[in-house]
Amino acid sequence: MIAAAGLMIAGMTSCKKDYVCECTVNSASVSGSSSETINDTKKNAEEKCEGYNDTDVTCTIK
């Protein structure tokens, strides 16, 4: 019982949440979009999402 209470408290104090990373692809041969759910802090999720950016790919946290 005490362990379960400790897990609940740890879960409530965690800064990790689900963030949706939406990517759009626009190139001469391919276009479309996709999304991925990232469970992390907002800063880490933004950094991971922006890491997908490329010449033809634009990704942002929604």
PDBQT receptor file of N, H, CA, C and O in Angstrom, charges set to zero:
ATOM      1  N   MET A   1       0.826  -1.193   0.000  1.00  0.00    +0.000 N 
ATOM      2  CA  MET A   1       0.000   0.000   0.000  1.00  0.00    +0.000 C 
ATOM      3  C   MET A   1       0.864   1.248   0.000  1.00  0.00    +0.000 C 
ATOM      4  O   MET A   1       0.588   2.195  -0.737  1.00  0.00    +0.000 OA
ATOM      5  N   ILE A   2       1.910   1.260   0.821  1.00  0.00    +0.000 N 
ATOM      6  H   ILE A   2       2.134   0.491   1.419  1.00  0.00    +0.000 HD
ATOM      7  CA  ILE A   2       2.794   2.422   0.883  1.00  0.00    +0.000 C 
ATOM      8  C   ILE A   2       3.524   2.594  -0.444  1.00  0.00    +0.000 C 
ATOM      9  O   ILE A   2       3.701   3.721  -0.907  1.00  0.00    +0.000 OA
ATOM     10  N   ALA A   3       3.951   1.495  -1.063  1.00  0.00    +0.000 N 
ATOM     11  H   ALA A   3       3.808   0.580  -0.687  1.00  0.00    +0.000 HD
ATOM     12  CA  ALA A   3       4.646   1.571  -2.354  1.00  0.00    +0.000 C 
ATOM     13  C   ALA A   3       3.726   2.146  -3.422  1.00  0.00    +0.000 C 
ATOM     14  O   ALA A   3       4.161   2.951  -4.245  1.00  0.00    +0.000 OA
ATOM     15  N   ALA A   4       2.469   1.745  -3.418  1.00  0.00    +0.000 N 
ATOM     16  H   ALA A   4       2.115   1.091  -2.750  1.00  0.00    +0.000 HD
ATOM     17  CA  ALA A   4       1.516   2.262  -4.397  1.00  0.00    +0.000 C 
ATOM     18  C   ALA A   4       1.318   3.756  -4.212  1.00  0.00    +0.000 C 
ATOM     19  O   ALA A   4       1.231   4.492  -5.195  1.00  0.00    +0.000 OA
ATOM     20  N   ALA A   5       1.245   4.217  -2.973  1.00  0.00    +0.000 N 
ATOM     21  H   ALA A   5       1.316   3.620  -2.174  1.00  0.00    +0.000 HD
ATOM     22  CA  ALA A   5       1.087   5.647  -2.707  1.00  0.00    +0.000 C 
ATOM     23  C   ALA A   5       2.318   6.403  -3.190  1.00  0.00    +0.000 C 
ATOM     24  O   ALA A   5       2.201   7.502  -3.732  1.00  0.00    +0.000 OA
ATOM     25  N   GLY A   6       3.504   5.813  -2.994  1.00  0.00    +0.000 N 
ATOM     26  H   GLY A   6       3.598   4.920  -2.554  1.00  0.00    +0.000 HD
ATOM     27  CA  GLY A   6       4.733   6.450  -3.461  1.00  0.00    +0.000 C 
ATOM     28  C   GLY A   6       4.764   6.576  -4.966  1.00  0.00    +0.000 C 
ATOM     29  O   GLY A   6       5.224   7.589  -5.492  1.00  0.00    +0.000 OA
ATOM     30  N   LEU A   7       4.282   5.565  -5.669  1.00  0.00    +0.000 N 
ATOM     31  H   LEU A   7       3.909   4.742  -5.241  1.00  0.00    +0.000 HD
ATOM     32  CA  LEU A   7       4.229   5.620  -7.126  1.00  0.00    +0.000 C 
ATOM     33  C   LEU A   7       3.246   6.683  -7.611  1.00  0.00    +0.000 C 
ATOM     34  O   LEU A   7       3.512   7.375  -8.594  1.00  0.00    +0.000 OA
ATOM     35  N   MET A   8       2.124   6.811  -6.930  1.00  0.00    +0.000 N 
ATOM     36  H   MET A   8       1.908   6.249  -6.132  1.00  0.00    +0.000 HD
ATOM     37  CA  MET A   8       1.139   7.827  -7.310  1.00  0.00    +0.000 C 
ATOM     38  C   MET A   8       1.716   9.215  -7.125  1.00  0.00    +0.000 C 
ATOM     39  O   MET A   8       1.534  10.075  -7.986  1.00  0.00    +0.000 OA
ATOM     40  N   ILE A   9       2.401   9.452  -6.033  1.00  0.00    +0.000 N 
ATOM     41  H   ILE A   9       2.548   8.753  -5.333  1.00  0.00    +0.000 HD
ATOM     42  CA  ILE A   9       2.997  10.763  -5.777  1.00  0.00    +0.000 C 
ATOM     43  C   ILE A   9       4.077  11.053  -6.809  1.00  0.00    +0.000 C 
ATOM     44  O   ILE A   9       4.150  12.167  -7.327  1.00  0.00    +0.000 OA
ATOM     45  N   ALA A  10       4.916  10.071  -7.114  1.00  0.00    +0.000 N 
ATOM     46  H   ALA A  10       4.857   9.166  -6.693  1.00  0.00    +0.000 HD
ATOM     47  CA  ALA A  10       5.970  10.256  -8.110  1.00  0.00    +0.000 C 
ATOM     48  C   ALA A  10       5.361  10.571  -9.468  1.00  0.00    +0.000 C 
ATOM     49  O   ALA A  10       5.890  11.405 -10.203  1.00  0.00    +0.000 OA
ATOM     50  N   GLY A  11       4.266   9.921  -9.810  1.00  0.00    +0.000 N 
ATOM     51  H   GLY A  11       3.836   9.244  -9.214  1.00  0.00    +0.000 HD
ATOM     52  CA  GLY A  11       3.600  10.173 -11.084  1.00  0.00    +0.000 C 
ATOM     53  C   GLY A  11       3.016  11.565 -11.168  1.00  0.00    +0.000 C 
ATOM     54  O   GLY A  11       3.007  12.172 -12.239  1.00  0.00    +0.000 OA
ATOM     55  N   MET A  12       2.531  12.076 -10.055  1.00  0.00    +0.000 N 
ATOM     56  H   MET A  12       2.539  11.583  -9.185  1.00  0.00    +0.000 HD
ATOM     57  CA  MET A  12       1.928  13.408 -10.060  1.00  0.00    +0.000 C 
ATOM     58  C   MET A  12       2.979  14.506 -10.101  1.00  0.00    +0.000 C 
ATOM     59  O   MET A  12       2.698  15.601 -10.587  1.00  0.00    +0.000 OA
ATOM     60  N   THR A  13       4.172  14.243  -9.608  1.00  0.00    +0.000 N 
ATOM     61  H   THR A  13       4.401  13.353  -9.213  1.00  0.00    +0.000 HD
ATOM     62  CA  THR A  13       5.197  15.271  -9.587  1.00  0.00    +0.000 C 
ATOM     63  C   THR A  13       6.063  15.245 -10.844  1.00  0.00    +0.000 C 
ATOM     64  O   THR A  13       6.898  16.129 -11.035  1.00  0.00    +0.000 OA
ATOM     65  N   SER A  14       5.876  14.258 -11.689  1.00  0.00    +0.000 N 
ATOM     66  H   SER A  14       5.197  13.540 -11.534  1.00  0.00    +0.000 HD
ATOM     67  CA  SER A  14       6.641  14.151 -12.923  1.00  0.00    +0.000 C 
ATOM     68  C   SER A  14       6.212  15.239 -13.895  1.00  0.00    +0.000 C 
ATOM     69  O   SER A  14       5.030  15.564 -14.003  1.00  0.00    +0.000 OA
ATOM     70  N   CYS A  15       7.179  15.788 -14.590  1.00  0.00    +0.000 N 
ATOM     71  H   CYS A  15       8.139  15.523 -14.502  1.00  0.00    +0.000 HD
ATOM     72  CA  CYS A  15       6.898  16.839 -15.575  1.00  0.00    +0.000 C 
ATOM     73  C   CYS A  15       6.652  16.263 -16.958  1.00  0.00    +0.000 C 
ATOM     74  O   CYS A  15       6.394  17.013 -17.900  1.00  0.00    +0.000 OA
ATOM     75  N   LYS A  16       6.727  14.959 -17.098  1.00  0.00    +0.000 N 
ATOM     76  H   LYS A  16       6.937  14.350 -16.333  1.00  0.00    +0.000 HD
ATOM     77  CA  LYS A  16       6.538  14.350 -18.410  1.00  0.00    +0.000 C 
ATOM     78  C   LYS A  16       5.058  14.301 -18.755  1.00  0.00    +0.000 C 
ATOM     79  O   LYS A  16       4.212  13.967 -17.926  1.00  0.00    +0.000 OA
ATOM     80  N   LYS A  17       4.775  14.642 -19.999  1.00  0.00    +0.000 N 
ATOM     81  H   LYS A  17       5.463  14.914 -20.673  1.00  0.00    +0.000 HD
ATOM     82  CA  LYS A  17       3.418  14.583 -20.530  1.00  0.00    +0.000 C 
ATOM     83  C   LYS A  17       3.500  14.069 -21.951  1.00  0.00    +0.000 C 
ATOM     84  O   LYS A  17       4.591  13.921 -22.502  1.00  0.00    +0.000 OA
ATOM     85  N   ASP A  18       2.352  13.798 -22.546  1.00  0.00    +0.000 N 
ATOM     86  H   ASP A  18       1.466  13.919 -22.099  1.00  0.00    +0.000 HD
ATOM     87  CA  ASP A  18       2.308  13.424 -23.956  1.00  0.00    +0.000 C 
ATOM     88  C   ASP A  18       2.210  14.691 -24.799  1.00  0.00    +0.000 C 
ATOM     89  O   ASP A  18       1.332  15.528 -24.591  1.00  0.00    +0.000 OA
ATOM     90  N   TYR A  19       3.119  14.813 -25.746  1.00  0.00    +0.000 N 
ATOM     91  H   TYR A  19       3.833  14.133 -25.916  1.00  0.00    +0.000 HD
ATOM     92  CA  TYR A  19       3.109  15.918 -26.702  1.00  0.00    +0.000 C 
ATOM     93  C   TYR A  19       3.039  15.316 -28.096  1.00  0.00    +0.000 C 
ATOM     94  O   TYR A  19       3.656  14.283 -28.357  1.00  0.00    +0.000 OA
ATOM     95  N   VAL A  20       2.293  15.949 -28.995  1.00  0.00    +0.000 N 
ATOM     96  H   VAL A  20       1.792  16.788 -28.783  1.00  0.00    +0.000 HD
ATOM     97  CA  VAL A  20       2.154  15.454 -30.354  1.00  0.00    +0.000 C 
ATOM     98  C   VAL A  20       3.070  16.255 -31.268  1.00  0.00    +0.000 C 
ATOM     99  O   VAL A  20       2.970  17.478 -31.361  1.00  0.00    +0.000 OA
ATOM    100  N   CYS A  21       3.962  15.539 -31.937  1.00  0.00    +0.000 N 
ATOM    101  H   CYS A  21       4.043  14.545 -31.861  1.00  0.00    +0.000 HD
ATOM    102  CA  CYS A  21       4.868  16.131 -32.906  1.00  0.00    +0.000 C 
ATOM    103  C   CYS A  21       4.252  15.910 -34.289  1.00  0.00    +0.000 C 
ATOM    104  O   CYS A  21       4.120  14.771 -34.738  1.00  0.00    +0.000 OA
ATOM    105  N   GLU A  22       3.877  16.998 -34.960  1.00  0.00    +0.000 N 
ATOM    106  H   GLU A  22       3.985  17.923 -34.596  1.00  0.00    +0.000 HD
ATOM    107  CA  GLU A  22       3.292  16.896 -36.293  1.00  0.00    +0.000 C 
ATOM    108  C   GLU A  22       4.317  17.327 -37.324  1.00  0.00    +0.000 C 
ATOM    109  O   GLU A  22       4.918  18.396 -37.220  1.00  0.00    +0.000 OA
ATOM    110  N   CYS A  23       4.505  16.476 -38.319  1.00  0.00    +0.000 N 
ATOM    111  H   CYS A  23       4.016  15.607 -38.403  1.00  0.00    +0.000 HD
ATOM    112  CA  CYS A  23       5.474  16.746 -39.381  1.00  0.00    +0.000 C 
ATOM    113  C   CYS A  23       4.757  16.833 -40.728  1.00  0.00    +0.000 C 
ATOM    114  O   CYS A  23       3.854  16.048 -41.020  1.00  0.00    +0.000 OA
ATOM    115  N   THR A  24       5.170  17.788 -41.528  1.00  0.00    +0.000 N 
ATOM    116  H   THR A  24       5.903  18.426 -41.290  1.00  0.00    +0.000 HD
ATOM    117  CA  THR A  24       4.646  17.961 -42.871  1.00  0.00    +0.000 C 
ATOM    118  C   THR A  24       5.789  17.815 -43.851  1.00  0.00    +0.000 C 
ATOM    119  O   THR A  24       6.846  18.420 -43.678  1.00  0.00    +0.000 OA
ATOM    120  N   VAL A  25       5.578  17.008 -44.888  1.00  0.00    +0.000 N 
ATOM    121  H   VAL A  25       4.719  16.516 -45.029  1.00  0.00    +0.000 HD
ATOM    122  CA  VAL A  25       6.586  16.801 -45.918  1.00  0.00    +0.000 C 
ATOM    123  C   VAL A  25       6.120  17.504 -47.181  1.00  0.00    +0.000 C 
ATOM    124  O   VAL A  25       5.007  17.274 -47.653  1.00  0.00    +0.000 OA
ATOM    125  N   ASN A  26       6.961  18.352 -47.720  1.00  0.00    +0.000 N 
ATOM    126  H   ASN A  26       7.865  18.539 -47.336  1.00  0.00    +0.000 HD
ATOM    127  CA  ASN A  26       6.668  19.044 -48.970  1.00  0.00    +0.000 C 
ATOM    128  C   ASN A  26       7.902  19.006 -49.857  1.00  0.00    +0.000 C 
ATOM    129  O   ASN A  26       8.857  19.751 -49.639  1.00  0.00    +0.000 OA
ATOM    130  N   SER A  27       7.878  18.157 -50.831  1.00  0.00    +0.000 N 
ATOM    131  H   SER A  27       7.102  17.551 -51.008  1.00  0.00    +0.000 HD
ATOM    132  CA  SER A  27       8.958  18.106 -51.805  1.00  0.00    +0.000 C 
ATOM    133  C   SER A  27       8.338  17.931 -53.181  1.00  0.00    +0.000 C 
ATOM    134  O   SER A  27       7.126  17.752 -53.301  1.00  0.00    +0.000 OA
ATOM    135  N   ALA A  28       9.149  17.982 -54.202  1.00  0.00    +0.000 N 
ATOM    136  H   ALA A  28      10.133  18.127 -54.105  1.00  0.00    +0.000 HD
ATOM    137  CA  ALA A  28       8.644  17.851 -55.571  1.00  0.00    +0.000 C 
ATOM    138  C   ALA A  28       7.994  16.489 -55.807  1.00  0.00    +0.000 C 
ATOM    139  O   ALA A  28       7.041  16.386 -56.579  1.00  0.00    +0.000 OA
ATOM    140  N   SER A  29       8.499  15.441 -55.150  1.00  0.00    +0.000 N 
ATOM    141  H   SER A  29       9.274  15.524 -54.523  1.00  0.00    +0.000 HD
ATOM    142  CA  SER A  29       7.988  14.096 -55.413  1.00  0.00    +0.000 C 
ATOM    143  C   SER A  29       7.060  13.545 -54.331  1.00  0.00    +0.000 C 
ATOM    144  O   SER A  29       6.314  12.600 -54.588  1.00  0.00    +0.000 OA
ATOM    145  N   VAL A  30       7.092  14.120 -53.123  1.00  0.00    +0.000 N 
ATOM    146  H   VAL A  30       7.697  14.888 -52.914  1.00  0.00    +0.000 HD
ATOM    147  CA  VAL A  30       6.303  13.578 -52.009  1.00  0.00    +0.000 C 
ATOM    148  C   VAL A  30       5.691  14.723 -51.213  1.00  0.00    +0.000 C 
ATOM    149  O   VAL A  30       6.331  15.749 -50.983  1.00  0.00    +0.000 OA
ATOM    150  N   SER A  31       4.449  14.532 -50.796  1.00  0.00    +0.000 N 
ATOM    151  H   SER A  31       3.929  13.698 -50.983  1.00  0.00    +0.000 HD
ATOM    152  CA  SER A  31       3.845  15.473 -49.859  1.00  0.00    +0.000 C 
ATOM    153  C   SER A  31       2.944  14.683 -48.921  1.00  0.00    +0.000 C 
ATOM    154  O   SER A  31       2.393  13.649 -49.297  1.00  0.00    +0.000 OA
ATOM    155  N   GLY A  32       2.802  15.175 -47.707  1.00  0.00    +0.000 N 
ATOM    156  H   GLY A  32       3.249  16.015 -47.402  1.00  0.00    +0.000 HD
ATOM    157  CA  GLY A  32       1.961  14.492 -46.741  1.00  0.00    +0.000 C 
ATOM    158  C   GLY A  32       2.295  14.935 -45.339  1.00  0.00    +0.000 C 
ATOM    159  O   GLY A  32       3.070  15.870 -45.135  1.00  0.00    +0.000 OA
ATOM    160  N   SER A  33       1.711  14.262 -44.379  1.00  0.00    +0.000 N 
ATOM    161  H   SER A  33       1.082  13.502 -44.544  1.00  0.00    +0.000 HD
ATOM    162  CA  SER A  33       1.975  14.616 -42.986  1.00  0.00    +0.000 C 
ATOM    163  C   SER A  33       1.917  13.362 -42.127  1.00  0.00    +0.000 C 
ATOM    164  O   SER A  33       1.353  12.339 -42.516  1.00  0.00    +0.000 OA
ATOM    165  N   SER A  34       2.518  13.473 -40.948  1.00  0.00    +0.000 N 
ATOM    166  H   SER A  34       2.977  14.304 -40.633  1.00  0.00    +0.000 HD
ATOM    167  CA  SER A  34       2.468  12.386 -39.985  1.00  0.00    +0.000 C 
ATOM    168  C   SER A  34       2.590  12.991 -38.600  1.00  0.00    +0.000 C 
ATOM    169  O   SER A  34       2.950  14.158 -38.448  1.00  0.00    +0.000 OA
ATOM    170  N   SER A  35       2.291  12.193 -37.600  1.00  0.00    +0.000 N 
ATOM    171  H   SER A  35       1.998  11.245 -37.723  1.00  0.00    +0.000 HD
ATOM    172  CA  SER A  35       2.421  12.674 -36.222  1.00  0.00    +0.000 C 
ATOM    173  C   SER A  35       2.954  11.553 -35.348  1.00  0.00    +0.000 C 
ATOM    174  O   SER A  35       2.819  10.370 -35.662  1.00  0.00    +0.000 OA
ATOM    175  N   GLU A  36       3.559  11.954 -34.253  1.00  0.00    +0.000 N 
ATOM    176  H   GLU A  36       3.669  12.915 -33.998  1.00  0.00    +0.000 HD
ATOM    177  CA  GLU A  36       4.123  11.025 -33.289  1.00  0.00    +0.000 C 
ATOM    178  C   GLU A  36       3.866  11.589 -31.901  1.00  0.00    +0.000 C 
ATOM    179  O   GLU A  36       3.996  12.794 -31.690  1.00  0.00    +0.000 OA
ATOM    180  N   THR A  37       3.507  10.741 -30.963  1.00  0.00    +0.000 N 
ATOM    181  H   THR A  37       3.401   9.762 -31.135  1.00  0.00    +0.000 HD
ATOM    182  CA  THR A  37       3.331  11.162 -29.588  1.00  0.00    +0.000 C 
ATOM    183  C   THR A  37       4.653  10.951 -28.851  1.00  0.00    +0.000 C 
ATOM    184  O   THR A  37       5.234   9.866 -28.884  1.00  0.00    +0.000 OA
ATOM    185  N   ILE A  38       5.113  12.009 -28.187  1.00  0.00    +0.000 N 
ATOM    186  H   ILE A  38       4.642  12.891 -28.160  1.00  0.00    +0.000 HD
ATOM    187  CA  ILE A  38       6.353  11.961 -27.430  1.00  0.00    +0.000 C 
ATOM    188  C   ILE A  38       6.009  12.185 -25.963  1.00  0.00    +0.000 C 
ATOM    189  O   ILE A  38       5.418  13.208 -25.618  1.00  0.00    +0.000 OA
ATOM    190  N   ASN A  39       6.371  11.244 -25.097  1.00  0.00    +0.000 N 
ATOM    191  H   ASN A  39       6.851  10.413 -25.377  1.00  0.00    +0.000 HD
ATOM    192  CA  ASN A  39       6.125  11.378 -23.668  1.00  0.00    +0.000 C 
ATOM    193  C   ASN A  39       7.418  11.824 -23.010  1.00  0.00    +0.000 C 
ATOM    194  O   ASN A  39       8.327  11.025 -22.784  1.00  0.00    +0.000 OA
ATOM    195  N   ASP A  40       7.485  13.117 -22.705  1.00  0.00    +0.000 N 
ATOM    196  H   ASP A  40       6.747  13.766 -22.888  1.00  0.00    +0.000 HD
ATOM    197  CA  ASP A  40       8.700  13.679 -22.116  1.00  0.00    +0.000 C 
ATOM    198  C   ASP A  40       8.354  15.060 -21.577  1.00  0.00    +0.000 C 
ATOM    199  O   ASP A  40       7.194  15.471 -21.594  1.00  0.00    +0.000 OA
ATOM    200  N   THR A  41       9.368  15.769 -21.101  1.00  0.00    +0.000 N 
ATOM    201  H   THR A  41      10.310  15.436 -21.087  1.00  0.00    +0.000 HD
ATOM    202  CA  THR A  41       9.142  17.158 -20.704  1.00  0.00    +0.000 C 
ATOM    203  C   THR A  41       8.902  17.965 -21.968  1.00  0.00    +0.000 C 
ATOM    204  O   THR A  41       9.270  17.530 -23.059  1.00  0.00    +0.000 OA
ATOM    205  N   LYS A  42       8.294  19.126 -21.837  1.00  0.00    +0.000 N 
ATOM    206  H   LYS A  42       7.994  19.479 -20.951  1.00  0.00    +0.000 HD
ATOM    207  CA  LYS A  42       7.987  19.937 -23.013  1.00  0.00    +0.000 C 
ATOM    208  C   LYS A  42       9.269  20.304 -23.760  1.00  0.00    +0.000 C 
ATOM    209  O   LYS A  42       9.316  20.218 -24.987  1.00  0.00    +0.000 OA
ATOM    210  N   LYS A  43      10.291  20.707 -23.039  1.00  0.00    +0.000 N 
ATOM    211  H   LYS A  43      10.252  20.778 -22.042  1.00  0.00    +0.000 HD
ATOM    212  CA  LYS A  43      11.553  21.105 -23.667  1.00  0.00    +0.000 C 
ATOM    213  C   LYS A  43      12.162  19.939 -24.451  1.00  0.00    +0.000 C 
ATOM    214  O   LYS A  43      12.560  20.108 -25.604  1.00  0.00    +0.000 OA
ATOM    215  N   ASN A  44      12.236  18.760 -23.832  1.00  0.00    +0.000 N 
ATOM    216  H   ASN A  44      11.913  18.623 -22.895  1.00  0.00    +0.000 HD
ATOM    217  CA  ASN A  44      12.806  17.596 -24.516  1.00  0.00    +0.000 C 
ATOM    218  C   ASN A  44      11.961  17.167 -25.704  1.00  0.00    +0.000 C 
ATOM    219  O   ASN A  44      12.503  16.782 -26.741  1.00  0.00    +0.000 OA
ATOM    220  N   ALA A  45      10.641  17.228 -25.568  1.00  0.00    +0.000 N 
ATOM    221  H   ALA A  45      10.201  17.541 -24.726  1.00  0.00    +0.000 HD
ATOM    222  CA  ALA A  45       9.756  16.864 -26.671  1.00  0.00    +0.000 C 
ATOM    223  C   ALA A  45       9.939  17.824 -27.838  1.00  0.00    +0.000 C 
ATOM    224  O   ALA A  45       9.975  17.393 -28.991  1.00  0.00    +0.000 OA
ATOM    225  N   GLU A  46      10.055  19.126 -27.554  1.00  0.00    +0.000 N 
ATOM    226  H   GLU A  46      10.025  19.476 -26.618  1.00  0.00    +0.000 HD
ATOM    227  CA  GLU A  46      10.274  20.107 -28.614  1.00  0.00    +0.000 C 
ATOM    228  C   GLU A  46      11.601  19.853 -29.319  1.00  0.00    +0.000 C 
ATOM    229  O   GLU A  46      11.675  19.905 -30.547  1.00  0.00    +0.000 OA
ATOM    230  N   GLU A  47      12.649  19.580 -28.543  1.00  0.00    +0.000 N 
ATOM    231  H   GLU A  47      12.589  19.538 -27.545  1.00  0.00    +0.000 HD
ATOM    232  CA  GLU A  47      13.964  19.325 -29.138  1.00  0.00    +0.000 C 
ATOM    233  C   GLU A  47      13.943  18.074 -30.015  1.00  0.00    +0.000 C 
ATOM    234  O   GLU A  47      14.514  18.068 -31.106  1.00  0.00    +0.000 OA
ATOM    235  N   LYS A  48      13.286  17.018 -29.540  1.00  0.00    +0.000 N 
ATOM    236  H   LYS A  48      12.822  17.023 -28.654  1.00  0.00    +0.000 HD
ATOM    237  CA  LYS A  48      13.208  15.788 -30.332  1.00  0.00    +0.000 C 
ATOM    238  C   LYS A  48      12.412  16.030 -31.602  1.00  0.00    +0.000 C 
ATOM    239  O   LYS A  48      12.815  15.601 -32.683  1.00  0.00    +0.000 OA
ATOM    240  N   CYS A  49      11.291  16.710 -31.476  1.00  0.00    +0.000 N 
ATOM    241  H   CYS A  49      10.963  17.059 -30.598  1.00  0.00    +0.000 HD
ATOM    242  CA  CYS A  49      10.432  16.978 -32.628  1.00  0.00    +0.000 C 
ATOM    243  C   CYS A  49      11.166  17.840 -33.657  1.00  0.00    +0.000 C 
ATOM    244  O   CYS A  49      11.149  17.537 -34.850  1.00  0.00    +0.000 OA
ATOM    245  N   GLU A  50      11.805  18.903 -33.196  1.00  0.00    +0.000 N 
ATOM    246  H   GLU A  50      11.819  19.149 -32.227  1.00  0.00    +0.000 HD
ATOM    247  CA  GLU A  50      12.517  19.792 -34.106  1.00  0.00    +0.000 C 
ATOM    248  C   GLU A  50      13.717  19.091 -34.742  1.00  0.00    +0.000 C 
ATOM    249  O   GLU A  50      14.185  19.508 -35.801  1.00  0.00    +0.000 OA
ATOM    250  N   GLY A  51      14.211  18.043 -34.113  1.00  0.00    +0.000 N 
ATOM    251  H   GLY A  51      13.830  17.704 -33.252  1.00  0.00    +0.000 HD
ATOM    252  CA  GLY A  51      15.310  17.266 -34.668  1.00  0.00    +0.000 C 
ATOM    253  C   GLY A  51      14.927  16.538 -35.949  1.00  0.00    +0.000 C 
ATOM    254  O   GLY A  51      15.802  16.134 -36.715  1.00  0.00    +0.000 OA
ATOM    255  N   TYR A  52      13.631  16.368 -36.192  1.00  0.00    +0.000 N 
ATOM    256  H   TYR A  52      12.920  16.696 -35.571  1.00  0.00    +0.000 HD
ATOM    257  CA  TYR A  52      13.161  15.724 -37.416  1.00  0.00    +0.000 C 
ATOM    258  C   TYR A  52      13.150  16.700 -38.599  1.00  0.00    +0.000 C 
ATOM    259  O   TYR A  52      13.040  16.274 -39.749  1.00  0.00    +0.000 OA
ATOM    260  N   ASN A  53      13.263  18.000 -38.327  1.00  0.00    +0.000 N 
ATOM    261  H   ASN A  53      13.353  18.347 -37.393  1.00  0.00    +0.000 HD
ATOM    262  CA  ASN A  53      13.228  18.988 -39.401  1.00  0.00    +0.000 C 
ATOM    263  C   ASN A  53      14.349  18.737 -40.400  1.00  0.00    +0.000 C 
ATOM    264  O   ASN A  53      15.463  18.359 -40.039  1.00  0.00    +0.000 OA
ATOM    265  N   ASP A  54      14.019  18.958 -41.654  1.00  0.00    +0.000 N 
ATOM    266  H   ASP A  54      13.114  19.265 -41.947  1.00  0.00    +0.000 HD
ATOM    267  CA  ASP A  54      14.964  18.763 -42.743  1.00  0.00    +0.000 C 
ATOM    268  C   ASP A  54      14.577  19.745 -43.844  1.00  0.00    +0.000 C 
ATOM    269  O   ASP A  54      13.668  20.555 -43.665  1.00  0.00    +0.000 OA
ATOM    270  N   THR A  55      15.253  19.677 -44.962  1.00  0.00    +0.000 N 
ATOM    271  H   THR A  55      15.991  19.019 -45.108  1.00  0.00    +0.000 HD
ATOM    272  CA  THR A  55      14.962  20.582 -46.074  1.00  0.00    +0.000 C 
ATOM    273  C   THR A  55      13.493  20.530 -46.466  1.00  0.00    +0.000 C 
ATOM    274  O   THR A  55      12.868  21.572 -46.666  1.00  0.00    +0.000 OA
ATOM    275  N   ASP A  56      12.941  19.335 -46.579  1.00  0.00    +0.000 N 
ATOM    276  H   ASP A  56      13.449  18.489 -46.417  1.00  0.00    +0.000 HD
ATOM    277  CA  ASP A  56      11.556  19.154 -47.032  1.00  0.00    +0.000 C 
ATOM    278  C   ASP A  56      10.589  18.770 -45.919  1.00  0.00    +0.000 C 
ATOM    279  O   ASP A  56       9.411  18.533 -46.184  1.00  0.00    +0.000 OA
ATOM    280  N   VAL A  57      11.063  18.705 -44.685  1.00  0.00    +0.000 N 
ATOM    281  H   VAL A  57      12.020  18.898 -44.470  1.00  0.00    +0.000 HD
ATOM    282  CA  VAL A  57      10.225  18.273 -43.551  1.00  0.00    +0.000 C 
ATOM    283  C   VAL A  57      10.191  19.366 -42.494  1.00  0.00    +0.000 C 
ATOM    284  O   VAL A  57      11.233  19.865 -42.069  1.00  0.00    +0.000 OA
ATOM    285  N   THR A  58       8.979  19.735 -42.069  1.00  0.00    +0.000 N 
ATOM    286  H   THR A  58       8.132  19.330 -42.413  1.00  0.00    +0.000 HD
ATOM    287  CA  THR A  58       8.802  20.712 -41.005  1.00  0.00    +0.000 C 
ATOM    288  C   THR A  58       7.986  20.058 -39.899  1.00  0.00    +0.000 C 
ATOM    289  O   THR A  58       6.876  19.577 -40.129  1.00  0.00    +0.000 OA
ATOM    290  N   CYS A  59       8.560  20.046 -38.678  1.00  0.00    +0.000 N 
ATOM    291  H   CYS A  59       9.461  20.436 -38.491  1.00  0.00    +0.000 HD
ATOM    292  CA  CYS A  59       7.900  19.407 -37.540  1.00  0.00    +0.000 C 
ATOM    293  C   CYS A  59       7.735  20.397 -36.401  1.00  0.00    +0.000 C 
ATOM    294  O   CYS A  59       8.640  21.180 -36.113  1.00  0.00    +0.000 OA
ATOM    295  N   THR A  60       6.577  20.360 -35.752  1.00  0.00    +0.000 N 
ATOM    296  H   THR A  60       5.842  19.724 -35.986  1.00  0.00    +0.000 HD
ATOM    297  CA  THR A  60       6.311  21.223 -34.604  1.00  0.00    +0.000 C 
ATOM    298  C   THR A  60       5.469  20.472 -33.578  1.00  0.00    +0.000 C 
ATOM    299  O   THR A  60       4.725  19.552 -33.917  1.00  0.00    +0.000 OA
ATOM    300  N   ILE A  61       5.599  20.875 -32.337  1.00  0.00    +0.000 N 
ATOM    301  H   ILE A  61       6.203  21.622 -32.061  1.00  0.00    +0.000 HD
ATOM    302  CA  ILE A  61       4.779  20.335 -31.246  1.00  0.00    +0.000 C 
ATOM    303  C   ILE A  61       3.411  21.011 -31.291  1.00  0.00    +0.000 C 
ATOM    304  O   ILE A  61       3.316  22.231 -31.420  1.00  0.00    +0.000 OA
ATOM    305  N   LYS A  62       2.375  20.224 -31.185  1.00  0.00    +0.000 N 
ATOM    306  H   LYS A  62       2.452  19.232 -31.080  1.00  0.00    +0.000 HD
ATOM    307  CA  LYS A  62       0.998  20.757 -31.168  1.00  0.00    +0.000 C 
ATOM    308  C   LYS A  62       0.398  20.514 -29.813  1.00  0.00    +0.000 C 
ATOM    309  O   LYS A  62      -0.752  20.879 -29.572  1.00  0.00    +0.000 OA
TER     310      LYS A  62
